[in-house]
Amino acid sequence: MMPVVTRSSLLSPPKHCVDFVWLLRGELFLLRATWFWYVVQVSFVPLSTLVFLWLLVGRAHPEAMLFAVTGSWVVTISMGAMLSLGQHLGALKDQHAYEYFATLPISKAVFIAAVTTRGVLLSLPSLIIVMLVGRVIFGFAVPPGGVVIVVLSAYAMAGMGAVIGFWSPTAMVASLATQVLQTVITLLAPVYLPADALPGPLRVTSLLWPTTHAALALRAVMIGAPFAAYWSSVAVLAGYAFVSFVVIPRRLEWRRR
């Protein structure tokens, strides 16, 4: 017997969209008591690094502040979307929360979309603060194309945090792994400095990190370069986002073995 399609069913949102909204609301509800300290932490590190770089090289070489400012944006995104999300998912595993989500009539892809969006939204307040400092003090405004790259970069880095959080055996391992990786993908990559300044091996390995391509694309947009100059970096970021929403859900196991 064919199901009856009514006008109300046609106008109602798809189940996946409803599931996504409720899961995201639940994730944001958990942040109601700690969001302020997340904003403080995620803002303080890139801002203090930005001031340090200005004192170190910026006063003598103002042109270097383009790398410092765009690098601070990338670090803010990485801390909010990758590091914080990886630690959060590791904590959920220690709390056996995945077994709870396995009992709900939701798909893994919707769950991944909700937690990665949580990581993206968590990085936005701090990113706005850092961008305002870069605009008011150093005169670097984000063009419209840069906003698209920022959002794509946030989802790409959230995917990396999701990988660490889901496959780390404990919350402690997830916390340590994200902190080590945060150092590698920001300080050993062309985030704060040109790629030519890196040794050959690091120049090659840095091409694997989304932070590298986020920094390259943002700097290209800031100087008004054509899309052909940074399309490859955008493609890599889109590839990381694809892994977040397609590959990870297929590999994720709700229950521990």
LINGIUR-V147286 format. One line per field, one symbol per residue. ss: DSSP state (H for helix, E for strand, L for the rest). A space follows every 50 residues. Layout:
BEGIN
ss = ???
END
This chain:
BEGIN
ss = LLLLLLHHHHHLLLHHHHHHHHHHHHHHHHLLLLHHHHHHHHHHHHHHHH HHHHHHHHLLLHHHHHHHHHHHHHHHHHHHHHHHHHHHHHHHHHLLHHHH HHLLLLLHHHHHHHHHHHHHHHHHHHHHHHHHHHHHHHLLLLLHHHHHHH HHHHHHHHHHHHHHHHHLLLHHHHHHHHHHHHHHHHHLLLLLLLHHHLLH HHHHHHHHLHHHHHHHHHHHHHLLLLHHHLHHHHHHHHHHHHHHHHHHHH HLLLLLL
END
